[in-house]
Amino acid sequence: MKILISNDDGYQAPGIVALHAALSSVAEVEVVAPEHNNSAKSNALTLHSPLYVHTAHNGFRYVNGTPADCVHIALTGLLGYRPDLVVSGINNGANMGDDTIYSGTVGAAMEGYLFGIPSIAFSQVDKGWQELEAAAHTARQLVLQLQAQQQIGEHPWLLNVNVPNLPLPALRPLKLCRLGRRHAAERVIVQQSPRGETMYWIGGAGAAKDDSEGTDFHATAQGHVAVTPLKVDLTDHHSLDNWAALAAQFAHNSPTPTKVL
Ligand code: MN
Protein backbone atom coordinates (compact mmCIF):
# COMPACT_ATOMS: atom_id res chain seq x y z
CA MET A 1 0.00 0.00 0.00
CA LYS A 2 1.32 3.42 -1.02
CA ILE A 3 0.10 6.45 0.90
CA LEU A 4 0.54 10.15 0.10
CA ILE A 5 0.45 12.30 3.23
CA SER A 6 -0.23 16.03 3.34
CA ASN A 7 -1.71 18.57 5.75
CA ASP A 8 -2.46 22.26 6.10
CA ASP A 9 -0.45 23.11 9.23
CA GLY A 10 2.86 22.81 7.38
CA TYR A 11 5.44 20.05 7.00
CA GLN A 12 7.00 20.71 10.42
CA ALA A 13 3.75 20.42 12.38
CA PRO A 14 3.68 17.73 15.09
CA GLY A 15 0.47 16.32 13.58
CA ILE A 16 2.02 15.34 10.24
CA VAL A 17 5.16 14.01 11.93
CA ALA A 18 3.04 11.74 14.15
CA LEU A 19 0.84 10.66 11.22
CA HIS A 20 3.89 9.80 9.12
CA ALA A 21 5.41 7.77 11.96
CA ALA A 22 2.16 5.87 12.52
CA LEU A 23 1.52 5.05 8.86
CA SER A 24 5.09 4.30 7.79
CA SER A 25 4.93 1.10 9.87
CA VAL A 26 2.06 -0.21 7.71
CA ALA A 27 2.65 1.29 4.25
CA GLU A 28 5.06 3.03 1.89
CA VAL A 29 4.48 6.69 2.69
CA GLU A 30 5.58 9.96 1.15
CA VAL A 31 4.96 13.43 2.53
CA VAL A 32 4.29 16.44 0.30
CA ALA A 33 3.05 19.29 2.48
CA PRO A 34 2.94 23.09 2.61
CA GLU A 35 6.03 24.97 3.79
CA HIS A 36 3.94 27.21 6.05
CA ASN A 37 0.63 27.09 7.84
CA ASN A 38 -2.18 27.05 5.28
CA SER A 39 -5.17 26.53 7.52
CA ALA A 40 -8.51 27.60 5.99
CA LYS A 41 -7.17 27.47 2.43
CA SER A 42 -9.82 24.97 1.38
CA ASN A 43 -9.17 23.69 -2.17
CA ALA A 44 -7.25 26.76 -3.35
CA LEU A 45 -4.71 26.24 -6.14
CA THR A 46 -1.83 28.61 -6.90
CA LEU A 47 -2.10 29.59 -10.55
CA HIS A 48 -0.18 32.86 -10.86
CA SER A 49 3.15 32.08 -9.27
CA PRO A 50 5.52 29.11 -9.54
CA LEU A 51 5.69 26.35 -6.97
CA TYR A 52 9.02 25.07 -5.63
CA VAL A 53 9.52 21.69 -3.99
CA HIS A 54 12.28 21.16 -1.43
CA THR A 55 13.22 18.10 0.59
CA ALA A 56 13.75 18.37 4.35
CA HIS A 57 16.36 16.34 6.26
CA ASN A 58 13.71 13.81 7.28
CA GLY A 59 12.69 13.23 3.65
CA PHE A 60 9.47 15.24 3.79
CA ARG A 61 8.92 17.33 0.71
CA TYR A 62 7.58 20.85 1.23
CA VAL A 63 6.02 23.28 -1.19
CA ASN A 64 5.51 27.06 -1.14
CA GLY A 65 1.84 26.51 -1.84
CA THR A 66 -1.50 25.36 -0.50
CA PRO A 67 -2.51 21.88 0.69
CA ALA A 68 -4.40 21.28 -2.58
CA ASP A 69 -1.31 22.44 -4.53
CA CYS A 70 0.77 19.81 -2.73
CA VAL A 71 -1.58 16.93 -3.52
CA HIS A 72 -2.22 18.23 -7.03
CA ILE A 73 1.42 18.38 -8.08
CA ALA A 74 2.18 15.10 -6.26
CA LEU A 75 -0.53 13.31 -8.25
CA THR A 76 0.13 15.01 -11.59
CA GLY A 77 3.84 14.32 -11.89
CA LEU A 78 5.91 14.74 -8.74
CA LEU A 79 5.38 11.23 -7.32
CA GLY A 80 5.56 9.39 -10.62
CA TYR A 81 3.07 6.77 -9.41
CA ARG A 82 -0.51 6.65 -8.21
CA PRO A 83 -0.84 6.25 -4.43
CA ASP A 84 -3.54 3.92 -3.11
CA LEU A 85 -4.61 6.39 -0.45
CA VAL A 86 -4.25 10.10 0.35
CA VAL A 87 -4.22 10.99 4.06
CA SER A 88 -4.27 14.56 5.35
CA GLY A 89 -3.53 15.79 8.88
CA ILE A 90 -3.42 15.33 11.69
CA ASN A 91 -4.86 18.83 11.99
CA ASN A 92 -4.35 21.09 14.99
CA GLY A 93 -8.04 21.55 15.83
CA ALA A 94 -11.47 20.31 14.80
CA ASN A 95 -12.81 20.22 11.26
CA MET A 96 -16.48 19.58 11.93
CA GLY A 97 -19.69 20.90 10.41
CA ASP A 98 -19.14 23.98 8.22
CA ASP A 99 -15.39 23.87 8.95
CA THR A 100 -15.13 21.29 6.18
CA ILE A 101 -15.88 23.99 3.58
CA TYR A 102 -12.91 26.11 4.68
CA SER A 103 -10.51 23.46 5.90
CA GLY A 104 -7.18 23.03 4.15
CA THR A 105 -6.89 19.63 5.80
CA VAL A 106 -10.12 18.52 4.12
CA GLY A 107 -9.03 20.37 0.94
CA ALA A 108 -5.90 18.24 0.64
CA ALA A 109 -7.91 15.04 1.07
CA MET A 110 -10.59 16.29 -1.30
CA GLU A 111 -7.96 16.88 -3.97
CA GLY A 112 -7.02 13.20 -3.72
CA TYR A 113 -10.68 12.24 -3.92
CA LEU A 114 -11.19 14.43 -7.01
CA PHE A 115 -8.36 12.48 -8.64
CA GLY A 116 -10.26 9.24 -7.95
CA ILE A 117 -8.23 8.10 -4.94
CA PRO A 118 -9.67 7.08 -1.55
CA SER A 119 -8.81 9.90 0.86
CA ILE A 120 -9.05 10.64 4.56
CA ALA A 121 -8.76 13.90 6.55
CA PHE A 122 -7.77 13.55 10.23
CA SER A 123 -8.15 16.29 12.85
CA GLN A 124 -7.81 16.50 16.60
CA VAL A 125 -10.82 18.17 18.18
CA ASP A 126 -8.83 20.57 20.39
CA LYS A 127 -5.80 22.61 19.43
CA GLY A 128 -2.51 22.10 21.24
CA TRP A 129 -1.54 18.50 20.26
CA GLN A 130 -2.58 16.88 23.54
CA GLU A 131 -2.83 13.09 23.16
CA LEU A 132 -1.49 13.26 19.61
CA GLU A 133 -0.17 9.69 19.84
CA ALA A 134 -3.70 8.41 20.45
CA ALA A 135 -4.93 10.23 17.33
CA ALA A 136 -2.03 8.84 15.27
CA HIS A 137 -2.75 5.33 16.56
CA THR A 138 -6.43 5.79 15.62
CA ALA A 139 -5.39 6.84 12.11
CA ARG A 140 -3.25 3.73 11.70
CA GLN A 141 -6.00 1.44 13.01
CA LEU A 142 -8.58 2.96 10.66
CA VAL A 143 -6.28 2.62 7.65
CA LEU A 144 -5.53 -1.01 8.55
CA GLN A 145 -9.22 -1.75 9.02
CA LEU A 146 -10.11 -0.17 5.66
CA GLN A 147 -7.36 -2.19 4.02
CA ALA A 148 -8.59 -5.42 5.66
CA GLN A 149 -12.10 -4.65 4.40
CA GLN A 150 -10.65 -4.10 0.89
CA GLN A 151 -12.00 -0.56 0.74
CA ILE A 152 -8.69 0.79 -0.52
CA GLY A 153 -8.98 0.10 -4.23
CA GLU A 154 -10.12 1.73 -7.45
CA HIS A 155 -13.33 3.19 -6.03
CA PRO A 156 -12.76 6.67 -4.51
CA TRP A 157 -14.35 7.88 -1.27
CA LEU A 158 -13.66 10.71 1.15
CA LEU A 159 -13.77 10.39 4.94
CA ASN A 160 -13.55 13.22 7.47
CA VAL A 161 -12.33 12.03 10.87
CA ASN A 162 -12.22 14.04 14.12
CA VAL A 163 -10.49 12.54 17.15
CA PRO A 164 -11.11 13.84 20.69
CA ASN A 165 -7.90 14.73 22.58
CA LEU A 166 -8.19 11.77 24.94
CA PRO A 167 -5.71 9.08 25.93
CA LEU A 168 -6.19 5.87 23.94
CA PRO A 169 -8.05 3.92 26.68
CA ALA A 170 -10.53 6.78 27.09
CA LEU A 171 -11.31 7.13 23.37
CA ARG A 172 -14.70 5.65 22.51
CA PRO A 173 -15.27 3.68 19.29
CA LEU A 174 -15.71 5.16 15.82
CA LYS A 175 -19.11 6.66 15.25
CA LEU A 176 -20.49 7.33 11.78
CA CYS A 177 -21.89 10.89 11.77
CA ARG A 178 -23.38 13.60 9.65
CA LEU A 179 -21.82 17.06 9.73
CA GLY A 180 -23.25 19.43 12.34
CA ARG A 181 -23.57 23.17 11.79
CA ARG A 182 -21.89 26.17 13.33
CA HIS A 183 -23.26 29.62 14.02
CA ALA A 184 -21.90 32.33 11.73
CA ALA A 185 -18.36 33.32 12.68
CA GLU A 186 -17.51 35.73 15.45
CA ARG A 187 -17.10 39.44 14.72
CA VAL A 188 -14.13 40.74 12.80
CA ILE A 189 -11.37 42.08 15.08
CA VAL A 190 -10.36 45.67 14.33
CA GLN A 191 -7.01 47.10 15.43
CA GLN A 192 -4.73 50.02 14.63
CA SER A 193 -1.39 49.20 13.08
CA PRO A 194 1.77 50.91 14.45
CA ARG A 195 1.58 53.14 11.35
CA GLY A 196 -1.96 54.24 12.13
CA GLU A 197 -3.74 52.08 9.57
CA THR A 198 -6.86 50.09 10.44
CA MET A 199 -6.32 46.33 10.39
CA TYR A 200 -9.05 43.69 10.20
CA TRP A 201 -8.55 40.18 11.52
CA ILE A 202 -10.97 37.41 10.61
CA GLY A 203 -12.73 36.34 13.82
CA GLY A 204 -12.95 32.84 15.25
CA ALA A 205 -15.32 30.17 13.99
CA GLY A 206 -18.78 30.25 15.55
CA ALA A 207 -19.90 27.87 18.29
CA ALA A 208 -21.89 24.77 17.37
CA LYS A 209 -25.45 25.52 16.24
CA ASP A 210 -26.54 21.97 15.38
CA ASP A 211 -24.73 19.60 17.69
CA SER A 212 -27.67 17.24 18.10
CA GLU A 213 -27.35 13.48 18.22
CA GLY A 214 -25.99 12.07 14.98
CA THR A 215 -23.63 14.99 14.35
CA ASP A 216 -19.84 15.03 14.54
CA PHE A 217 -20.05 17.67 17.31
CA HIS A 218 -22.23 15.38 19.42
CA ALA A 219 -20.13 12.26 18.88
CA THR A 220 -16.81 13.90 19.76
CA ALA A 221 -18.35 15.58 22.83
CA GLN A 222 -19.22 12.06 24.01
CA GLY A 223 -15.60 10.95 23.44
CA HIS A 224 -16.21 9.07 20.18
CA VAL A 225 -14.01 9.25 17.10
CA ALA A 226 -16.34 10.92 14.56
CA VAL A 227 -16.24 9.66 10.97
CA THR A 228 -18.23 11.45 8.25
CA PRO A 229 -18.24 10.39 4.60
CA LEU A 230 -18.16 13.52 2.43
CA LYS A 231 -19.19 14.18 -1.16
CA VAL A 232 -18.36 17.06 -3.46
CA ASP A 233 -21.62 17.60 -5.40
CA LEU A 234 -22.93 20.96 -4.13
CA THR A 235 -26.22 20.67 -6.07
CA ASP A 236 -29.27 21.28 -3.89
CA HIS A 237 -31.12 18.23 -5.20
CA HIS A 238 -34.17 18.83 -2.96
CA SER A 239 -34.84 22.26 -4.46
CA LEU A 240 -34.35 21.31 -8.14
CA ASP A 241 -38.13 20.91 -8.72
CA ASN A 242 -38.90 24.26 -7.12
CA TRP A 243 -36.31 26.03 -9.23
CA ALA A 244 -37.44 24.18 -12.38
CA ALA A 245 -40.88 25.81 -12.06
CA LEU A 246 -39.33 29.23 -11.53
CA ALA A 247 -36.92 28.74 -14.39
CA ALA A 248 -39.77 27.74 -16.75
CA GLN A 249 -41.68 30.89 -15.84
CA PHE A 250 -38.60 33.00 -16.22
CA ALA A 251 -37.97 31.58 -19.69
CA HIS A 252 -41.63 32.19 -20.63
CA ASN A 253 -41.61 35.82 -19.50
CA SER A 254 -38.33 36.74 -21.09
CA PRO A 255 -37.83 34.81 -24.34
CA THR A 256 -34.74 36.85 -25.18
CA PRO A 257 -32.17 37.99 -22.67
CA THR A 258 -32.66 41.65 -21.81
CA LYS A 259 -29.81 43.95 -21.06
CA VAL A 260 -30.14 45.48 -17.63
CA LEU A 261 -28.19 48.63 -16.96
MN1 MN B 1 -4.74 23.50 10.21
Residues whose N, C-alpha, C, O or C-beta is under 5 A from the ligand:
A	BS01	MN	D8 D9 S39 N91 N92
